[in-house]
């Protein structure tokens, strides 16, 4: 009996000492963290969630309310009168078949797909857009049409003589003689500023006294230029 009790005590003591040396347990969570100065392996990184796409931004290109087409000339679509050789762009919203560039022919017309010939010369871009819109109602419900001038070729004036920048100028907006001279960079040293001539069609010859006009005198001389006018500074 005494021997059995001693053996039991020895076995119990060995179990206690072994358990202390190899105590099982969970690893400390903090010990699993990667030090800040150690790079995180690529495969361990959490991929970022893809950003959501706004369907409204995918539906159609940006359409500004000003009716402008990129690359269009700086003309007033309500006032500029189209003419032969002007280059225009017709944009029908969401209908590429009816959209595209057009050169106004010498007869003043353009040809639009399925609409045939449409008179363009003699009207403003806004009026032409309204005409095309009305004719497209046979094929499209509430068509949205924009006409923009990309190149002005039908209207121009010329300045010759003693100015800093003689040459041809596009008549894109209503322009008076004084403004045209400013566009030409002013006068050269020996220019006769009191006797400037404007040659106009049908044999008309107009005179312009720059010295008077800048003093507010005889302002009736400061006329609006017309297609083909030639300003001569001697």
HELIX and SHEET records of a PDB file:
HELIX    1   1 UNK A    2  UNK A   21  1                                  20    
HELIX    2   2 UNK A   29  UNK A   32  5                                   4    
HELIX    3   3 UNK A   42  UNK A   44  5                                   3    
HELIX    4   4 UNK A   55  UNK A   59  1                                   5    
HELIX    5   5 UNK A   96  UNK A   98  5                                   3    
HELIX    6   6 UNK A  125  UNK A  136  1                                  12    
HELIX    7   7 UNK A  177  UNK A  183  1                                   7    
HELIX    8   8 UNK A  210  UNK A  214  1                                   5    
HELIX    9   9 UNK A  219  UNK A  221  5                                   3    
SHEET    1   A 3 UNK A 100  UNK A 103  0                                        
SHEET    2   A 3 UNK A  87  UNK A  92 -1                                        
SHEET    3   A 3 UNK A 145  UNK A 151 -1                                        
SHEET    1   B 2 UNK A 109  UNK A 112  0                                        
SHEET    2   B 2 UNK A 116  UNK A 119 -1                                        
SHEET    1   C 5 UNK A 167  UNK A 170  0                                        
SHEET    2   C 5 UNK A 156  UNK A 161 -1                                        
SHEET    3   C 5 UNK A 230  UNK A 233  1                                        
SHEET    4   C 5 UNK A 196  UNK A 200 -1                                        
SHEET    5   C 5 UNK A 204  UNK A 208 -1                                        
END                                                                             
